[in-house]
Amino acid sequence: MGIVGKIRRLETKIARAVDAAVESVAGREPREPIEVVHAVLDAAAAQIQTAGRNRRVFPFNAVTVHVLARGKAARARAAAVFDSDPPLRARIEGRLRDAGCEPPPLRVAVKYAAKPQAHWMLPECHVEFDREAAAETLIAESLVPDQPPRLDLIIVTGDAEKKSYAFTGGQINIGRRSDVLDKRRRFLRVNHVTFRESENEINRSVSRSHAHIMWVPESGEYRVCDDRSAQGTSLIRGGRPVPVPPGSRGTRLQNGDEIVVGQARIRVKVG
């Protein structure tokens, strides 16, 4: 186990001891959804086994999480956390890697219950681990489309070379000017969604290498990534802003999202 994994395991043990001491004295408030997520990650990490030659393995490929949610409001609050980015599967995989274990392909399902069962590990949740047969795993993997769905990008604000663009998979670069060169006139990249060079304030807010969209075959989704632009990238989803942090991981796109690059906006249509 790496030093990071050892530190996190020690922190978990200390936190559990403190929680137990507090509960015995003052009782305990119900765990918040994000606390339940961390309990699930701890439960997954506890299943890691040593396989010899300093190898650590996770012996399961299916994880089912049962979450207590009494009523529609409680379920909505829990779903807002469990369905957010990063996905629960990615969180579990990250925790396993932190502990020095390369995770197998995982199927992760979340189920909501109106009341806890006697065998649950916590009053708010329970985690079941299983190893599915190859046929069952193939069925789960078949839910991810073999071919990327069509992605339509419609320019809402800003002056681009086209009013709309259509793509199928791959990487889609967004920026100002079609061919991007460095100060020495060396080629850097091609923008597939191109805002014109002009004095238009909206267009000037778009960096030449602003953002890109990528198709992720493993999860069957498009993700938008900010390429460390000057004025940043975000999404408008259901009238609310969703940040897109700089870096390669990006944020998952949904049908109807609007991508905000600087002051320009691009509407997303998937499928």
Sequence and secondary structure as in RCSB ss.txt:
>XXXX:A:sequence
MGIVGKIRRLETKIARAVDAAVESVAGREPREPIEVVHAVLDAAAAQIQTAGRNRRVFPFNAVTVHVLARGKAAR
ARAAAVFDSDPPLRARIEGRLRDAGCEPPPLRVAVKYAAKPQAHWMLPECHVEFDREAAAETLIAESLVPDQPPR
LDLIIVTGDAEKKSYAFTGGQINIGRRSDVLDKRRRFLRVNHVTFRESENEINRSVSRSHAHIMWVPESGEYRVC
DDRSAQGTSLIRGGRPVPVPPGSRGTRLQNGDEIVVGQARIRVKVG
>XXXX:A:secstr
  HHHHHHHHHHHHHHHHHHHHHHHH      HHHHHHHHHHHHHTT EEEETTEEE   SEEEEEEE  SHHHH
HHHHHHHTSSS HHHHHHHHHHHTT      EEEEEEESS  TT SBTTEEEEEE   HHHHHHHHTTS SS  E
EEEEEEES BSSSEEEEESSEEEEEESSEEE TT  EEEE SEEE  SS HHHHTS TT EEEEEETTTTEEEEE
E S SS EEEEETTEEEEE BSSS EE  TT EEEETTEEEEEEE 
